[in-house]
């Protein structure tokens, strides 16, 4: 059963909530006090102080396992702090339906965003996607291809800005990549790319960083003419 994406998370006693990817599962008390963990080992004691205070009454060396009952606002706040993708709401009376999106499970995605430098594009009419990255130690590193977020008028305006910036060599020092993934650019795929002088900056919204250093669920928001390209770095958090 799949969760249906929504713009607003529902509230009410008929819903249960959990963080997407990493639910809150464990509470333990030792001589050093109460600690709350996720199932991945992340500590959330300070994010849920009311739960920690309630567990103070537990005997020492107690370990509990279960989902923490928190409000949607609490979970959204913590998900933003930790960098999770979002939260999931499940109707209490819902029945598991394999392979379906019935609305019994809803997902609310919390996107992140920052500026990235445009270093190329994949041509189409006028382009299929832009190729973006960020600076690290003075070198431009590839992050992802951004295809989403371009309505017709926006695509034309961006394409006009790209004209005259074409160069022969790829400006990204970490390309080509050896392993083919949906985000990677291999040597063969690079043959279809047009490279640009890294003079334009774009605001990009995305779900999360992948372990390989790419962006998941990236979306173009706007060009940032107020930003200096060499000041664009990978932001923490």
ChimeraX commands (.cxc) that place a marker at each C-alpha (Angstrom):
marker #1 position 0.00,0.00,0.00 radius 0.5
marker #1 position 1.34,3.43,-0.95 radius 0.5
marker #1 position 0.90,6.80,0.72 radius 0.5
marker #1 position -0.94,9.46,-1.31 radius 0.5
marker #1 position 0.95,12.78,-1.55 radius 0.5
marker #1 position -0.94,15.79,-0.14 radius 0.5
marker #1 position -0.26,19.52,0.25 radius 0.5
marker #1 position -1.71,19.67,3.77 radius 0.5
marker #1 position -1.58,17.01,6.47 radius 0.5
marker #1 position -4.98,16.19,8.05 radius 0.5
marker #1 position -5.54,16.51,11.78 radius 0.5
marker #1 position -7.97,14.65,14.00 radius 0.5
marker #1 position -8.36,11.72,16.35 radius 0.5
marker #1 position -8.97,9.38,13.42 radius 0.5
marker #1 position -5.37,9.77,12.20 radius 0.5
marker #1 position -2.02,8.37,13.36 radius 0.5
marker #1 position 1.24,10.09,12.41 radius 0.5
marker #1 position 4.80,8.96,11.86 radius 0.5
marker #1 position 7.95,10.40,10.37 radius 0.5
marker #1 position 8.66,9.23,6.84 radius 0.5
marker #1 position 11.77,6.95,6.69 radius 0.5
marker #1 position 12.59,6.97,10.39 radius 0.5
marker #1 position 9.90,6.48,13.02 radius 0.5
marker #1 position 10.48,7.18,16.69 radius 0.5
marker #1 position 10.68,3.81,18.39 radius 0.5
marker #1 position 12.67,3.52,21.62 radius 0.5
marker #1 position 12.73,5.07,25.07 radius 0.5
marker #1 position 15.19,4.04,27.76 radius 0.5
marker #1 position 16.12,5.12,31.26 radius 0.5
marker #1 position 19.46,4.54,32.95 radius 0.5
marker #1 position 21.27,6.14,35.86 radius 0.5
marker #1 position 22.17,8.97,33.48 radius 0.5
marker #1 position 18.53,9.79,32.74 radius 0.5
marker #1 position 16.04,9.24,29.92 radius 0.5
marker #1 position 17.05,8.90,26.27 radius 0.5
marker #1 position 14.75,8.67,23.23 radius 0.5
marker #1 position 16.03,7.03,20.04 radius 0.5
marker #1 position 14.78,6.33,16.54 radius 0.5
marker #1 position 15.14,2.86,15.08 radius 0.5
marker #1 position 18.21,4.12,13.20 radius 0.5
marker #1 position 19.89,5.19,16.41 radius 0.5
marker #1 position 19.28,8.94,16.15 radius 0.5
marker #1 position 18.62,10.66,19.48 radius 0.5
marker #1 position 15.43,12.73,19.85 radius 0.5
marker #1 position 15.32,13.42,23.58 radius 0.5
marker #1 position 15.42,17.20,23.20 radius 0.5
marker #1 position 12.87,17.27,20.38 radius 0.5
marker #1 position 10.22,15.56,22.56 radius 0.5
marker #1 position 10.81,16.89,26.10 radius 0.5
marker #1 position 7.27,16.06,27.24 radius 0.5
marker #1 position 7.84,12.38,26.41 radius 0.5
marker #1 position 11.20,12.40,28.17 radius 0.5
marker #1 position 9.67,13.94,31.29 radius 0.5
marker #1 position 6.94,11.30,31.35 radius 0.5
marker #1 position 9.58,8.55,31.16 radius 0.5
marker #1 position 11.38,9.91,34.22 radius 0.5
marker #1 position 8.96,7.86,36.33 radius 0.5
marker #1 position 10.22,4.62,34.79 radius 0.5
marker #1 position 12.52,2.33,36.80 radius 0.5
marker #1 position 16.24,2.53,36.00 radius 0.5
marker #1 position 17.41,0.16,33.22 radius 0.5
marker #1 position 13.99,0.21,31.54 radius 0.5
marker #1 position 13.75,-0.06,27.75 radius 0.5
marker #1 position 10.46,0.58,25.93 radius 0.5
marker #1 position 9.66,0.16,22.26 radius 0.5
marker #1 position 6.74,1.80,20.49 radius 0.5
marker #1 position 5.64,4.75,18.39 radius 0.5
marker #1 position 5.65,8.16,20.04 radius 0.5
marker #1 position 2.26,9.88,19.97 radius 0.5
marker #1 position 3.01,13.39,18.71 radius 0.5
marker #1 position 1.04,16.07,16.91 radius 0.5
marker #1 position 1.58,16.77,13.20 radius 0.5
marker #1 position 3.13,20.12,14.12 radius 0.5
marker #1 position 5.64,18.39,16.43 radius 0.5
marker #1 position 6.61,15.86,13.76 radius 0.5
marker #1 position 6.94,18.47,11.01 radius 0.5
marker #1 position 9.18,20.59,13.24 radius 0.5
marker #1 position 11.43,17.66,14.11 radius 0.5
marker #1 position 11.50,16.40,10.51 radius 0.5
marker #1 position 12.73,19.81,9.36 radius 0.5
marker #1 position 15.38,19.94,12.09 radius 0.5
marker #1 position 16.74,16.48,11.33 radius 0.5
marker #1 position 16.32,16.64,7.55 radius 0.5
marker #1 position 13.76,13.86,7.03 radius 0.5
marker #1 position 11.72,13.72,3.84 radius 0.5
marker #1 position 8.37,14.32,5.56 radius 0.5
marker #1 position 5.65,12.70,7.65 radius 0.5
marker #1 position 2.96,10.11,7.01 radius 0.5
marker #1 position -0.63,10.18,8.31 radius 0.5
marker #1 position -2.52,6.87,8.53 radius 0.5
marker #1 position -6.23,6.65,9.16 radius 0.5
marker #1 position -6.79,4.44,12.20 radius 0.5
marker #1 position -9.54,2.40,10.52 radius 0.5
marker #1 position -7.69,1.98,7.20 radius 0.5
marker #1 position -7.17,-1.50,5.77 radius 0.5
marker #1 position -3.89,-2.43,4.09 radius 0.5
marker #1 position -4.42,-2.57,0.31 radius 0.5
marker #1 position -1.33,-3.87,-1.53 radius 0.5
marker #1 position -0.25,-1.70,-4.45 radius 0.5
marker #1 position -2.97,0.94,-3.98 radius 0.5
marker #1 position -3.12,4.62,-3.00 radius 0.5
marker #1 position -6.53,4.71,-1.38 radius 0.5
marker #1 position -6.10,7.85,0.72 radius 0.5
marker #1 position -5.98,5.83,3.92 radius 0.5
marker #1 position -2.27,6.67,4.06 radius 0.5
marker #1 position -1.16,10.22,3.24 radius 0.5
marker #1 position 2.37,11.61,2.90 radius 0.5
marker #1 position 3.40,15.21,3.43 radius 0.5
marker #1 position 6.82,15.99,1.96 radius 0.5
marker #1 position 9.05,18.60,3.58 radius 0.5
marker #1 position 11.33,19.92,0.89 radius 0.5
marker #1 position 14.64,21.64,1.39 radius 0.5
marker #1 position 16.26,24.17,-0.88 radius 0.5
marker #1 position 19.37,26.17,-1.64 radius 0.5
marker #1 position 21.16,27.89,-4.50 radius 0.5
marker #1 position 23.11,25.89,-7.11 radius 0.5
marker #1 position 25.34,26.94,-10.00 radius 0.5
marker #1 position 24.20,26.07,-13.52 radius 0.5
marker #1 position 27.07,24.44,-15.42 radius 0.5
marker #1 position 25.24,22.92,-18.37 radius 0.5
marker #1 position 22.01,21.55,-19.76 radius 0.5
marker #1 position 20.59,18.62,-21.69 radius 0.5
marker #1 position 19.20,20.04,-24.96 radius 0.5
marker #1 position 15.63,19.54,-26.15 radius 0.5
marker #1 position 13.12,22.24,-27.05 radius 0.5
marker #1 position 14.85,24.33,-25.85 radius 0.5
marker #1 position 16.23,22.11,-23.04 radius 0.5
marker #1 position 15.22,19.00,-21.14 radius 0.5
marker #1 position 17.03,19.74,-17.86 radius 0.5
marker #1 position 19.69,21.97,-16.38 radius 0.5
marker #1 position 22.86,20.56,-14.82 radius 0.5
marker #1 position 23.74,22.12,-11.48 radius 0.5
marker #1 position 26.39,21.93,-8.80 radius 0.5
marker #1 position 28.17,23.79,-6.01 radius 0.5
marker #1 position 31.67,24.90,-5.10 radius 0.5
marker #1 position 33.94,23.09,-2.67 radius 0.5
marker #1 position 37.52,24.24,-2.15 radius 0.5
marker #1 position 37.24,26.38,-5.25 radius 0.5
marker #1 position 36.13,23.50,-7.49 radius 0.5
marker #1 position 32.69,23.05,-9.03 radius 0.5
marker #1 position 31.07,19.72,-8.10 radius 0.5
marker #1 position 28.12,18.20,-9.96 radius 0.5
marker #1 position 24.95,17.65,-7.89 radius 0.5
marker #1 position 22.09,16.73,-10.22 radius 0.5
marker #1 position 20.08,17.29,-13.38 radius 0.5
marker #1 position 16.96,19.37,-12.69 radius 0.5
marker #1 position 14.00,18.65,-14.96 radius 0.5
marker #1 position 10.98,19.67,-12.87 radius 0.5
marker #1 position 9.65,23.16,-12.20 radius 0.5
marker #1 position 9.86,24.60,-15.71 radius 0.5
marker #1 position 6.55,25.84,-17.07 radius 0.5
marker #1 position 6.64,26.98,-20.70 radius 0.5
marker #1 position 7.23,30.67,-20.01 radius 0.5
marker #1 position 9.88,29.97,-17.36 radius 0.5
marker #1 position 11.69,27.52,-19.64 radius 0.5
marker #1 position 11.91,30.13,-22.41 radius 0.5
marker #1 position 13.25,32.79,-20.03 radius 0.5
marker #1 position 15.89,30.46,-18.62 radius 0.5
marker #1 position 16.89,29.31,-22.11 radius 0.5
marker #1 position 17.43,32.94,-23.12 radius 0.5
marker #1 position 19.79,33.40,-20.16 radius 0.5
marker #1 position 21.80,30.31,-21.18 radius 0.5
marker #1 position 22.56,31.62,-24.65 radius 0.5
marker #1 position 26.11,32.85,-25.12 radius 0.5
marker #1 position 27.48,30.91,-22.15 radius 0.5
marker #1 position 28.36,27.73,-24.08 radius 0.5
marker #1 position 31.87,26.29,-23.64 radius 0.5
marker #1 position 33.57,23.15,-24.92 radius 0.5
marker #1 position 34.79,21.60,-21.65 radius 0.5
marker #1 position 32.73,20.29,-18.76 radius 0.5
marker #1 position 33.13,22.63,-15.74 radius 0.5
marker #1 position 32.38,19.93,-13.12 radius 0.5
marker #1 position 35.52,18.31,-11.71 radius 0.5
marker #1 position 33.72,15.17,-10.45 radius 0.5
marker #1 position 32.38,14.15,-13.88 radius 0.5
marker #1 position 32.09,11.70,-15.51 radius 0.5
marker #1 position 30.66,9.25,-12.99 radius 0.5
marker #1 position 31.23,5.55,-13.38 radius 0.5
marker #1 position 28.03,4.14,-11.94 radius 0.5
marker #1 position 24.82,4.72,-13.87 radius 0.5
marker #1 position 21.94,5.91,-11.66 radius 0.5
marker #1 position 18.96,8.16,-12.26 radius 0.5
marker #1 position 21.00,11.15,-11.00 radius 0.5
marker #1 position 24.46,10.32,-12.32 radius 0.5
marker #1 position 26.14,11.55,-15.50 radius 0.5
marker #1 position 28.31,8.92,-17.16 radius 0.5
marker #1 position 30.81,9.58,-19.94 radius 0.5
marker #1 position 28.30,8.35,-22.52 radius 0.5
marker #1 position 25.51,10.57,-21.17 radius 0.5
marker #1 position 27.82,13.57,-21.13 radius 0.5
marker #1 position 28.04,13.39,-24.92 radius 0.5
marker #1 position 24.47,14.75,-25.03 radius 0.5
marker #1 position 25.18,17.69,-22.71 radius 0.5
marker #1 position 25.88,21.34,-23.51 radius 0.5
marker #1 position 28.37,22.90,-21.09 radius 0.5
marker #1 position 28.21,26.47,-19.84 radius 0.5
marker #1 position 30.41,28.99,-18.13 radius 0.5
marker #1 position 29.26,28.73,-14.48 radius 0.5
marker #1 position 27.87,32.25,-14.25 radius 0.5
marker #1 position 24.21,31.62,-13.43 radius 0.5
marker #1 position 22.74,30.62,-10.07 radius 0.5
marker #1 position 19.40,28.87,-9.61 radius 0.5
marker #1 position 17.26,28.34,-6.51 radius 0.5
marker #1 position 16.51,24.61,-6.34 radius 0.5
marker #1 position 14.06,22.85,-4.04 radius 0.5
marker #1 position 14.70,19.19,-3.25 radius 0.5
marker #1 position 13.72,16.37,-0.94 radius 0.5
marker #1 position 17.11,15.26,0.34 radius 0.5
marker #1 position 20.74,14.53,-0.51 radius 0.5
marker #1 position 21.46,10.97,-1.57 radius 0.5
marker #1 position 24.43,9.08,-0.03 radius 0.5
marker #1 position 26.20,9.54,-3.38 radius 0.5
marker #1 position 25.96,13.34,-3.19 radius 0.5
marker #1 position 23.04,13.91,-5.57 radius 0.5
marker #1 position 19.69,15.62,-5.05 radius 0.5
marker #1 position 16.48,13.63,-4.75 radius 0.5
marker #1 position 13.19,15.13,-6.05 radius 0.5
marker #1 position 14.81,18.34,-7.33 radius 0.5
marker #1 position 12.71,21.21,-8.69 radius 0.5
marker #1 position 13.66,24.53,-10.27 radius 0.5
marker #1 position 12.27,27.56,-8.42 radius 0.5
marker #1 position 13.95,30.64,-9.90 radius 0.5
marker #1 position 17.17,32.19,-11.13 radius 0.5
marker #1 position 19.11,34.07,-8.44 radius 0.5
marker #1 position 20.79,37.02,-10.10 radius 0.5
marker #1 position 21.68,38.42,-6.67 radius 0.5
marker #1 position 24.03,35.51,-5.89 radius 0.5
marker #1 position 27.71,35.21,-6.77 radius 0.5
marker #1 position 28.33,31.70,-8.23 radius 0.5
marker #1 position 31.62,31.10,-6.37 radius 0.5
marker #1 position 29.86,31.74,-3.06 radius 0.5
marker #1 position 27.48,28.80,-3.65 radius 0.5
marker #1 position 28.47,25.85,-1.46 radius 0.5
marker #1 position 26.68,22.79,-0.16 radius 0.5
marker #1 position 24.65,23.91,2.83 radius 0.5
marker #1 position 24.55,21.86,6.01 radius 0.5
marker #1 position 21.37,20.68,7.69 radius 0.5
marker link #1:1,2 radius 0.2
marker link #1:2,3 radius 0.2
marker link #1:3,4 radius 0.2
marker link #1:4,5 radius 0.2
marker link #1:5,6 radius 0.2
marker link #1:6,7 radius 0.2
marker link #1:7,8 radius 0.2
marker link #1:8,9 radius 0.2
marker link #1:9,10 radius 0.2
marker link #1:10,11 radius 0.2
marker link #1:11,12 radius 0.2
marker link #1:12,13 radius 0.2
marker link #1:13,14 radius 0.2
marker link #1:14,15 radius 0.2
marker link #1:15,16 radius 0.2
marker link #1:16,17 radius 0.2
marker link #1:17,18 radius 0.2
marker link #1:18,19 radius 0.2
marker link #1:19,20 radius 0.2
marker link #1:20,21 radius 0.2
marker link #1:21,22 radius 0.2
marker link #1:22,23 radius 0.2
marker link #1:23,24 radius 0.2
marker link #1:24,25 radius 0.2
marker link #1:25,26 radius 0.2
marker link #1:26,27 radius 0.2
marker link #1:27,28 radius 0.2
marker link #1:28,29 radius 0.2
marker link #1:29,30 radius 0.2
marker link #1:30,31 radius 0.2
marker link #1:31,32 radius 0.2
marker link #1:32,33 radius 0.2
marker link #1:33,34 radius 0.2
marker link #1:34,35 radius 0.2
marker link #1:35,36 radius 0.2
marker link #1:36,37 radius 0.2
marker link #1:37,38 radius 0.2
marker link #1:38,39 radius 0.2
marker link #1:39,40 radius 0.2
marker link #1:40,41 radius 0.2
marker link #1:41,42 radius 0.2
marker link #1:42,43 radius 0.2
marker link #1:43,44 radius 0.2
marker link #1:44,45 radius 0.2
marker link #1:45,46 radius 0.2
marker link #1:46,47 radius 0.2
marker link #1:47,48 radius 0.2
marker link #1:48,49 radius 0.2
marker link #1:49,50 radius 0.2
marker link #1:50,51 radius 0.2
marker link #1:51,52 radius 0.2
marker link #1:52,53 radius 0.2
marker link #1:53,54 radius 0.2
marker link #1:54,55 radius 0.2
marker link #1:55,56 radius 0.2
marker link #1:56,57 radius 0.2
marker link #1:57,58 radius 0.2
marker link #1:58,59 radius 0.2
marker link #1:59,60 radius 0.2
marker link #1:60,61 radius 0.2
marker link #1:61,62 radius 0.2
marker link #1:62,63 radius 0.2
marker link #1:63,64 radius 0.2
marker link #1:64,65 radius 0.2
marker link #1:65,66 radius 0.2
marker link #1:66,67 radius 0.2
marker link #1:67,68 radius 0.2
marker link #1:68,69 radius 0.2
marker link #1:69,70 radius 0.2
marker link #1:70,71 radius 0.2
marker link #1:71,72 radius 0.2
marker link #1:72,73 radius 0.2
marker link #1:73,74 radius 0.2
marker link #1:74,75 radius 0.2
marker link #1:75,76 radius 0.2
marker link #1:76,77 radius 0.2
marker link #1:77,78 radius 0.2
marker link #1:78,79 radius 0.2
marker link #1:79,80 radius 0.2
marker link #1:80,81 radius 0.2
marker link #1:81,82 radius 0.2
marker link #1:82,83 radius 0.2
marker link #1:83,84 radius 0.2
marker link #1:84,85 radius 0.2
marker link #1:85,86 radius 0.2
marker link #1:86,87 radius 0.2
marker link #1:87,88 radius 0.2
marker link #1:88,89 radius 0.2
marker link #1:89,90 radius 0.2
marker link #1:90,91 radius 0.2
marker link #1:91,92 radius 0.2
marker link #1:92,93 radius 0.2
marker link #1:93,94 radius 0.2
marker link #1:94,95 radius 0.2
marker link #1:95,96 radius 0.2
marker link #1:96,97 radius 0.2
marker link #1:97,98 radius 0.2
marker link #1:98,99 radius 0.2
marker link #1:99,100 radius 0.2
marker link #1:100,101 radius 0.2
marker link #1:101,102 radius 0.2
marker link #1:102,103 radius 0.2
marker link #1:103,104 radius 0.2
marker link #1:104,105 radius 0.2
marker link #1:105,106 radius 0.2
marker link #1:106,107 radius 0.2
marker link #1:107,108 radius 0.2
marker link #1:108,109 radius 0.2
marker link #1:109,110 radius 0.2
marker link #1:110,111 radius 0.2
marker link #1:111,112 radius 0.2
marker link #1:112,113 radius 0.2
marker link #1:113,114 radius 0.2
marker link #1:114,115 radius 0.2
marker link #1:115,116 radius 0.2
marker link #1:116,117 radius 0.2
marker link #1:117,118 radius 0.2
marker link #1:118,119 radius 0.2
marker link #1:119,120 radius 0.2
marker link #1:120,121 radius 0.2
marker link #1:121,122 radius 0.2
marker link #1:122,123 radius 0.2
marker link #1:123,124 radius 0.2
marker link #1:124,125 radius 0.2
marker link #1:125,126 radius 0.2
marker link #1:126,127 radius 0.2
marker link #1:127,128 radius 0.2
marker link #1:128,129 radius 0.2
marker link #1:129,130 radius 0.2
marker link #1:130,131 radius 0.2
marker link #1:131,132 radius 0.2
marker link #1:132,133 radius 0.2
marker link #1:133,134 radius 0.2
marker link #1:134,135 radius 0.2
marker link #1:135,136 radius 0.2
marker link #1:136,137 radius 0.2
marker link #1:137,138 radius 0.2
marker link #1:138,139 radius 0.2
marker link #1:139,140 radius 0.2
marker link #1:140,141 radius 0.2
marker link #1:141,142 radius 0.2
marker link #1:142,143 radius 0.2
marker link #1:143,144 radius 0.2
marker link #1:144,145 radius 0.2
marker link #1:145,146 radius 0.2
marker link #1:146,147 radius 0.2
marker link #1:147,148 radius 0.2
marker link #1:148,149 radius 0.2
marker link #1:149,150 radius 0.2
marker link #1:150,151 radius 0.2
marker link #1:151,152 radius 0.2
marker link #1:152,153 radius 0.2
marker link #1:153,154 radius 0.2
marker link #1:154,155 radius 0.2
marker link #1:155,156 radius 0.2
marker link #1:156,157 radius 0.2
marker link #1:157,158 radius 0.2
marker link #1:158,159 radius 0.2
marker link #1:159,160 radius 0.2
marker link #1:160,161 radius 0.2
marker link #1:161,162 radius 0.2
marker link #1:162,163 radius 0.2
marker link #1:163,164 radius 0.2
marker link #1:164,165 radius 0.2
marker link #1:165,166 radius 0.2
marker link #1:166,167 radius 0.2
marker link #1:167,168 radius 0.2
marker link #1:168,169 radius 0.2
marker link #1:169,170 radius 0.2
marker link #1:170,171 radius 0.2
marker link #1:171,172 radius 0.2
marker link #1:172,173 radius 0.2
marker link #1:173,174 radius 0.2
marker link #1:174,175 radius 0.2
marker link #1:175,176 radius 0.2
marker link #1:176,177 radius 0.2
marker link #1:177,178 radius 0.2
marker link #1:178,179 radius 0.2
marker link #1:179,180 radius 0.2
marker link #1:180,181 radius 0.2
marker link #1:181,182 radius 0.2
marker link #1:182,183 radius 0.2
marker link #1:183,184 radius 0.2
marker link #1:184,185 radius 0.2
marker link #1:185,186 radius 0.2
marker link #1:186,187 radius 0.2
marker link #1:187,188 radius 0.2
marker link #1:188,189 radius 0.2
marker link #1:189,190 radius 0.2
marker link #1:190,191 radius 0.2
marker link #1:191,192 radius 0.2
marker link #1:192,193 radius 0.2
marker link #1:193,194 radius 0.2
marker link #1:194,195 radius 0.2
marker link #1:195,196 radius 0.2
marker link #1:196,197 radius 0.2
marker link #1:197,198 radius 0.2
marker link #1:198,199 radius 0.2
marker link #1:199,200 radius 0.2
marker link #1:200,201 radius 0.2
marker link #1:201,202 radius 0.2
marker link #1:202,203 radius 0.2
marker link #1:203,204 radius 0.2
marker link #1:204,205 radius 0.2
marker link #1:205,206 radius 0.2
marker link #1:206,207 radius 0.2
marker link #1:207,208 radius 0.2
marker link #1:208,209 radius 0.2
marker link #1:209,210 radius 0.2
marker link #1:210,211 radius 0.2
marker link #1:211,212 radius 0.2
marker link #1:212,213 radius 0.2
marker link #1:213,214 radius 0.2
marker link #1:214,215 radius 0.2
marker link #1:215,216 radius 0.2
marker link #1:216,217 radius 0.2
marker link #1:217,218 radius 0.2
marker link #1:218,219 radius 0.2
marker link #1:219,220 radius 0.2
marker link #1:220,221 radius 0.2
marker link #1:221,222 radius 0.2
marker link #1:222,223 radius 0.2
marker link #1:223,224 radius 0.2
marker link #1:224,225 radius 0.2
marker link #1:225,226 radius 0.2
marker link #1:226,227 radius 0.2
marker link #1:227,228 radius 0.2
marker link #1:228,229 radius 0.2
marker link #1:229,230 radius 0.2
marker link #1:230,231 radius 0.2
marker link #1:231,232 radius 0.2
marker link #1:232,233 radius 0.2
marker link #1:233,234 radius 0.2
marker link #1:234,235 radius 0.2
marker link #1:235,236 radius 0.2
marker link #1:236,237 radius 0.2
view
